């Protein structure tokens, strides 16, 4: 298992590489074996979002428990929307809650990170295209989502700056079936569910979405959330934790 990370060094360099011990070993590109310089101590470096996705894809209705609780029919094809790249936030970020957003909820999710270009892939090819997994917090404004009865505003409600939290690393070599997604608010567990309850597996998700669009290295697909998503407010610290990946923590702030 490897942990891929993206850091800003004390002198302002932004590097991508693999963490080994207390140092980052820079690589030429995400997923590459080609070294790109000497190891850099993690001490004094700032962890950033572990990738810069061209496509930040998020699923809806992808867990049996949530579908059963809400009376939803499990979909034949993954139901998804896109978050803008400007929504990405990394570990330790302070995320401002716009006044216009109203009620905001957290959604702890498992994120699939694409490692190679993928188009019209079979499930086996899709599995090979997955570099690894990261933690995602798909923050959502419920008031904006439901503001217009004629149209669910998925992108607007989930696309504010900082509403696409990911990190702290991309972990390779994990069996997604063994993972549990947990969310802590102020250190208290508020959501916990097994990834094994997914309707569409990661390989199925990547395969089917690759039929809709070309997936590129660094793209991320958030697998959707299950029961337990709750409202949050300014001043709270929210952390998504997945064993084997770690935890990505943010602090919520009110708009000035």
Secondary structure, 3 states (H helix, E strand, C coil): CCEEEEEECCCCCEEEEEEECCEEEEECCCCCCCECCCCEECCCCEECCCCCCCCEEEEECCEHHHHHHHCCCCCCCCEEEEECHHHEECCCCEEEECHHHCCEECCEEEEEEECCCECCCCHHHHHHHEEEEEEEEECEEHHHHCCECCECCHHHHHCCCCCEEEEEEEECCCCHHHCEEEEEECCEEEEEEEHHHECCCHHHHHHHHHCCCCECCCCEEECCCCCCCCEECCCCEEEEEECCCEEEEEEEEECC
